[in-house]
Amino acid sequence: LKARACFAFRKRNKRAQKMASFLLAAFGLFLRSSACTFDEVANLRSDLVKDSFELAKLDGKWYEQSYHDLAQVASKCQTIDARTNLTTGGMMTNFSVIYGFGPFTIAEEYTAHGPAGVFRKRAHPPAHVPGLNLPTAVVDVVQDAKGDYEGLIMYSCWSGLKALEIFTREPVVTEEVADSMNRRALARGVQLAMGDIKRVNRSGCRCTESSRGTGKPCWYEAEASPGHQGRSV
């Protein structure tokens, strides 16, 4: 039974990877005539990010709450684990997600590019699909009483397509908090309507305190397939 369960899980996981790889490969076709620039994303940053952004405060697990991103269609339980590098000014993240028939992780590399909070983002999807290089900026952050970051708004673009990702430190937030962060992004000049921003589907994710700070993706506790330990970089 264990062998059969493992085989079924691997089969579902391969389907999910193929689905995501197809979308990412299709997005690559748009890169030839990209209308997106680093100046464009840099102009969206709040004064807080421009004047006092602290890269190290992005370290750790973040739970995506809302997004506008064609690559995330039909996904759920999205999280990232960020590891910053103060020497280079960049960071690596594991973007973990349940996509289609199963979970997987995409490694994302953020290379510092000019002013504070601006990066060249390169995704390293599974199945050896060529990654994309995206102008990306930290649009805004939300600070707690100690000055640590408890909310994060990031924006990327390529060839007229837009990707807005909104994260919090807490696995689950109220609709009021989510809407507030969505409006905060739009107030910075992100050219989207409120109806364009989707809430993350967290049904069955089981993002609990026990998964925080472990480096394990959000779906780790929900997936009980024998032998499955999740993918990471």
Buried (B, 14 or more C-beta within 10 A) or exposed (E): EEEEBBEEBBEBBBBBBBBBBEBBBEBBEBBEEBEBEBEBBBEBBBEBBBEEBBBEBBBBBBBBBBBBBEBBEEBBBBBBBBBBBEEEBBBBBBBBBBBBBBBBBBBBBBBBBEBBBBBBBBBBBBEEBEBBBBBBBBBBBBBEEEEEBBBBBBBBBBBEBBBBBBBBBBBBBEEEBBBEBBEBBBEBEBEBEEEBBBBBBBEEBBBEEEBBEEBBBBBBBBBEBEEBEBBEE
